[in-house]
């Protein structure tokens, strides 16, 4: 996948998630365990530490803003879907 968006211009997160080996591994048995969440958290932390070491300060700011806005989207969607 070479773009963040699908053919309609919508954000392509669902497809991205489904393509991730880590997600497929977590969902293989249909149960999400605490250990799987800890392992995924460790993967994310390792990637962020790697980015901190290789990215410019401006790129780090962009990644931080992106993470914050994705987190807002996830939180807002969760609240919306509980209605």
FILOTI-213925 format. One record per residue (C-alpha): residue number from 1; residue in three letters; x, y, z. Coordinates in steps of 0.1 Angstrom, whole numbers, plus 2048, in hexadecimal, padded with zeros to 3 digits. Each point is the difference from the previous one (the first is absolute). Example, Ala and Ser with C-alpha at 12.3 -4.5 7.8 and 13.67 -1.06 7.14 Angstrom:
<sites>
   n res   X   Y   Z
   1 Ala 87B 7D3 84E
   2 Ser 80E 822 7F9
</sites>
This chain:
<sites>
   n res   X   Y   Z
   1 Unk 800 800 800
   2 Unk 810 821 7F5
   3 Unk 7E6 818 80E
   4 Unk 7EE 807 820
   5 Unk 7DF 803 7ED
   6 Unk 7E9 7E9 7ED
   7 Unk 7F2 807 7DD
   8 Unk 7E4 816 810
   9 Unk 819 815 813
  10 Unk 7F7 7F1 822
  11 Unk 81B 7F8 819
  12 Unk 80B 7DC 7FA
  13 Unk 807 7F6 824
  14 Unk 7E9 7E1 800
  15 Unk 813 7F0 7E3
  16 Unk 822 80A 80F
  17 Unk 7F6 7EF 821
  18 Unk 7F4 7E0 7EF
  19 Unk 821 7FE 7EC
  20 Unk 816 802 81F
  21 Unk 80F 7DE 80A
  22 Unk 7FE 80B 825
  23 Unk 7DA 805 7FD
  24 Unk 7FB 7DF 7EE
  25 Unk 814 7EE 81B
  26 Unk 7ED 810 81D
  27 Unk 7DE 7F7 7EF
  28 Unk 80A 7DD 7F6
  29 Unk 7EC 7F0 81C
  30 Unk 7E6 81B 802
  31 Unk 80B 80A 824
  32 Unk 815 81E 80A
  33 Unk 815 7F8 81E
  34 Unk 812 817 819
  35 Unk 821 7F1 7F4
  36 Unk 7F7 808 7DB
  37 Unk 7F8 824 80B
  38 Unk 821 803 812
  39 Unk 813 7F2 7E2
  40 Unk 7EF 818 7E9
  41 Unk 808 81D 817
  42 Unk 824 7F5 800
  43 Unk 800 800 7DA
  44 Unk 7F2 823 7FE
  45 Unk 819 80D 81A
  46 Unk 81D 7F0 7EE
  47 Unk 7F5 810 7DF
  48 Unk 7FC 822 811
  49 Unk 823 7FE 80F
  50 Unk 80E 7F7 7DE
  51 Unk 7EF 81E 7F0
  52 Unk 80D 817 81C
  53 Unk 823 7F4 7F7
  54 Unk 7FE 805 7DA
  55 Unk 7E6 81B 7FA
  56 Unk 806 826 7FF
  57 Unk 7F0 815 81C
  58 Unk 7E6 80C 7E6
  59 Unk 7F7 7DC 7F7
  60 Unk 7FE 7F6 825
  61 Unk 7E7 81D 805
  62 Unk 7EC 7F4 7E2
  63 Unk 7FF 7DC 80E
  64 Unk 7F6 80D 822
  65 Unk 7E4 815 7F1
  66 Unk 7F4 7E2 7EB
  67 Unk 800 7E9 81E
  68 Unk 7EC 819 814
  69 Unk 7E6 806 7E5
  70 Unk 7FC 7DA 7F9
  71 Unk 7FB 7FC 826
  72 Unk 7E6 81B 800
  73 Unk 7EF 7EF 7E2
  74 Unk 800 7DE 812
  75 Unk 7F3 80F 820
  76 Unk 7E4 814 7EF
  77 Unk 7F6 7E2 7EB
  78 Unk 7FD 7EB 81F
  79 Unk 7EA 81A 811
  80 Unk 7EB 804 7E0
  81 Unk 7FB 7DB 7FD
  82 Unk 7F4 7FC 824
  83 Unk 7E2 817 7F8
</sites>
